[in-house]
Amino acid sequence: MNSDSEQRAERLLEQLHQWAMEAIDLPREQRDAFVVQVAAKYYDDAVRNGLTTMQAEDWRKNVDEWLHSLIETIEVSGGAAGGHA
């Protein structure tokens, strides 16, 4: 059985993937604003859940970077339609 932290990490990865797929469906010029909005939500949630503003800002930056990387990976692999193997 997965530990609580493993389950949270799995849920986070699933949520990030879902948001990356939503971003892929947007026009390119709207993607950055979408990612900023998602990352800001994580910042706000982190502060509400007791993280310091510095910790929450690190968390926001991580979410931003993870989403951008995931979006890029999905695009390179062929987007929502699948890869080009």
C-alpha atoms as an extended CHARMM CRD file, in Angstrom:
* protein
*
        85  EXT
         1         1  MET       CA              0.0000000000        0.0000000000        0.0000000000  PROA      1               0.0000000000
         2         2  ASN       CA              1.1980000000        3.5070000000       -0.8480000000  PROA      2               0.0000000000
         3         3  SER       CA              2.1140000000        5.8850000000        1.9090000000  PROA      3               0.0000000000
         4         4  ASP       CA              0.1820000000        9.1090000000        2.3380000000  PROA      4               0.0000000000
         5         5  SER       CA              2.9880000000       11.1750000000        0.7880000000  PROA      5               0.0000000000
         6         6  GLU       CA              3.1880000000        8.8190000000       -2.2030000000  PROA      6               0.0000000000
         7         7  GLN       CA             -0.5510000000        9.1540000000       -2.7220000000  PROA      7               0.0000000000
         8         8  ARG       CA             -0.3310000000       12.9470000000       -2.5520000000  PROA      8               0.0000000000
         9         9  ALA       CA              2.5360000000       12.9390000000       -5.0420000000  PROA      9               0.0000000000
        10        10  GLU       CA              0.5550000000       10.7120000000       -7.3810000000  PROA      10              0.0000000000
        11        11  ARG       CA             -2.4850000000       13.0150000000       -7.1620000000  PROA      11              0.0000000000
        12        12  LEU       CA             -0.2540000000       16.0330000000       -7.8310000000  PROA      12              0.0000000000
        13        13  LEU       CA              1.2380000000       14.3850000000      -10.9180000000  PROA      13              0.0000000000
        14        14  GLU       CA             -2.2120000000       13.4940000000      -12.1990000000  PROA      14              0.0000000000
        15        15  GLN       CA             -3.4240000000       17.0530000000      -11.6420000000  PROA      15              0.0000000000
        16        16  LEU       CA             -0.3580000000       18.5420000000      -13.3320000000  PROA      16              0.0000000000
        17        17  HSD       CA             -0.8880000000       16.2580000000      -16.3180000000  PROA      17              0.0000000000
        18        18  GLN       CA             -4.5310000000       17.2750000000      -16.5360000000  PROA      18              0.0000000000
        19        19  TRP       CA             -3.5920000000       20.9680000000      -16.4830000000  PROA      19              0.0000000000
        20        20  ALA       CA             -0.8480000000       20.4140000000      -19.0520000000  PROA      20              0.0000000000
        21        21  MET       CA             -3.3830000000       18.8010000000      -21.3660000000  PROA      21              0.0000000000
        22        22  GLU       CA             -5.7290000000       21.7610000000      -20.8100000000  PROA      22              0.0000000000
        23        23  ALA       CA             -2.8700000000       24.1220000000      -21.6910000000  PROA      23              0.0000000000
        24        24  ILE       CA             -2.1230000000       22.1480000000      -24.8720000000  PROA      24              0.0000000000
        25        25  ASP       CA             -5.7230000000       22.7630000000      -25.9620000000  PROA      25              0.0000000000
        26        26  LEU       CA             -5.2210000000       26.5250000000      -25.6200000000  PROA      26              0.0000000000
        27        27  PRO       CA             -3.6540000000       28.7410000000      -28.2840000000  PROA      27              0.0000000000
        28        28  ARG       CA              0.0890000000       29.0670000000      -27.6360000000  PROA      28              0.0000000000
        29        29  GLU       CA             -0.2050000000       32.7400000000      -26.7120000000  PROA      29              0.0000000000
        30        30  GLN       CA             -2.5840000000       31.8720000000      -23.8500000000  PROA      30              0.0000000000
        31        31  ARG       CA             -0.5790000000       29.0260000000      -22.3220000000  PROA      31              0.0000000000
        32        32  ASP       CA              1.8110000000       31.0720000000      -20.2000000000  PROA      32              0.0000000000
        33        33  ALA       CA             -1.0510000000       32.9940000000      -18.5990000000  PROA      33              0.0000000000
        34        34  PHE       CA             -2.8000000000       29.6870000000      -17.8430000000  PROA      34              0.0000000000
        35        35  VAL       CA              0.3350000000       28.2500000000      -16.2180000000  PROA      35              0.0000000000
        36        36  VAL       CA              0.8240000000       31.4190000000      -14.1540000000  PROA      36              0.0000000000
        37        37  GLN       CA             -2.7900000000       31.1780000000      -12.9840000000  PROA      37              0.0000000000
        38        38  VAL       CA             -2.4010000000       27.5200000000      -11.9570000000  PROA      38              0.0000000000
        39        39  ALA       CA              0.9040000000       28.1820000000      -10.1740000000  PROA      39              0.0000000000
        40        40  ALA       CA             -0.6250000000       31.1560000000       -8.3380000000  PROA      40              0.0000000000
        41        41  LYS       CA             -3.4120000000       28.8850000000       -7.0800000000  PROA      41              0.0000000000
        42        42  TYR       CA             -0.7880000000       26.5240000000       -5.6510000000  PROA      42              0.0000000000
        43        43  TYR       CA              0.9350000000       29.4830000000       -3.9730000000  PROA      43              0.0000000000
        44        44  ASP       CA             -2.3190000000       30.6050000000       -2.3770000000  PROA      44              0.0000000000
        45        45  ASP       CA             -3.1410000000       27.0620000000       -1.2480000000  PROA      45              0.0000000000
        46        46  ALA       CA              0.3550000000       26.6290000000        0.2010000000  PROA      46              0.0000000000
        47        47  VAL       CA              0.0540000000       29.8150000000        2.2650000000  PROA      47              0.0000000000
        48        48  ARG       CA             -3.4120000000       28.8070000000        3.4920000000  PROA      48              0.0000000000
        49        49  ASN       CA             -1.9980000000       25.4360000000        4.5340000000  PROA      49              0.0000000000
        50        50  GLY       CA              0.7460000000       26.9550000000        6.6860000000  PROA      50              0.0000000000
        51        51  LEU       CA              3.7880000000       27.3170000000        4.4310000000  PROA      51              0.0000000000
        52        52  THR       CA              5.8150000000       30.4890000000        4.7730000000  PROA      52              0.0000000000
        53        53  THR       CA              5.6410000000       32.9170000000        1.8880000000  PROA      53              0.0000000000
        54        54  MET       CA              9.1690000000       31.8900000000        0.8630000000  PROA      54              0.0000000000
        55        55  GLN       CA              8.2190000000       28.1880000000        0.8690000000  PROA      55              0.0000000000
        56        56  ALA       CA              5.0060000000       28.9670000000       -1.0150000000  PROA      56              0.0000000000
        57        57  GLU       CA              6.9560000000       30.9700000000       -3.6050000000  PROA      57              0.0000000000
        58        58  ASP       CA              9.3560000000       28.0400000000       -4.0930000000  PROA      58              0.0000000000
        59        59  TRP       CA              6.3400000000       25.7700000000       -4.5100000000  PROA      59              0.0000000000
        60        60  ARG       CA              4.8010000000       28.1750000000       -7.0530000000  PROA      60              0.0000000000
        61        61  LYS       CA              8.0550000000       28.2610000000       -9.0400000000  PROA      61              0.0000000000
        62        62  ASN       CA              8.2470000000       24.4660000000       -9.0120000000  PROA      62              0.0000000000
        63        63  VAL       CA              4.6810000000       24.0850000000      -10.2660000000  PROA      63              0.0000000000
        64        64  ASP       CA              5.3790000000       26.6540000000      -12.9990000000  PROA      64              0.0000000000
        65        65  GLU       CA              8.5390000000       24.8250000000      -14.0900000000  PROA      65              0.0000000000
        66        66  TRP       CA              6.9150000000       21.3800000000      -13.9150000000  PROA      66              0.0000000000
        67        67  LEU       CA              3.9490000000       22.4900000000      -15.9920000000  PROA      67              0.0000000000
        68        68  HSD       CA              6.1010000000       24.1670000000      -18.6290000000  PROA      68              0.0000000000
        69        69  SER       CA              8.2970000000       21.0620000000      -18.8600000000  PROA      69              0.0000000000
        70        70  LEU       CA              5.3100000000       18.7420000000      -19.0700000000  PROA      70              0.0000000000
        71        71  ILE       CA              3.6690000000       20.8870000000      -21.7620000000  PROA      71              0.0000000000
        72        72  GLU       CA              6.8900000000       20.8510000000      -23.7650000000  PROA      72              0.0000000000
        73        73  THR       CA              7.2170000000       17.0700000000      -23.3750000000  PROA      73              0.0000000000
        74        74  ILE       CA              3.6430000000       16.5380000000      -24.5150000000  PROA      74              0.0000000000
        75        75  GLU       CA              4.1670000000       18.8090000000      -27.5330000000  PROA      75              0.0000000000
        76        76  VAL       CA              7.3860000000       17.0510000000      -28.5280000000  PROA      76              0.0000000000
        77        77  SER       CA              5.6900000000       13.6670000000      -28.2470000000  PROA      77              0.0000000000
        78        78  GLY       CA              2.8850000000       14.7820000000      -30.5390000000  PROA      78              0.0000000000
        79        79  GLY       CA              0.4900000000       16.4990000000      -28.1640000000  PROA      79              0.0000000000
        80        80  ALA       CA             -2.8330000000       15.1020000000      -27.1080000000  PROA      80              0.0000000000
        81        81  ALA       CA             -3.0120000000       13.1070000000      -30.3440000000  PROA      81              0.0000000000
        82        82  GLY       CA             -0.0230000000       10.9630000000      -29.3580000000  PROA      82              0.0000000000
        83        83  GLY       CA              3.5620000000       10.5320000000      -30.4300000000  PROA      83              0.0000000000
        84        84  HSD       CA              5.2400000000       10.3220000000      -33.8060000000  PROA      84              0.0000000000
        85        85  ALA       CA              7.0970000000        7.0410000000      -33.3990000000  PROA      85              0.0000000000
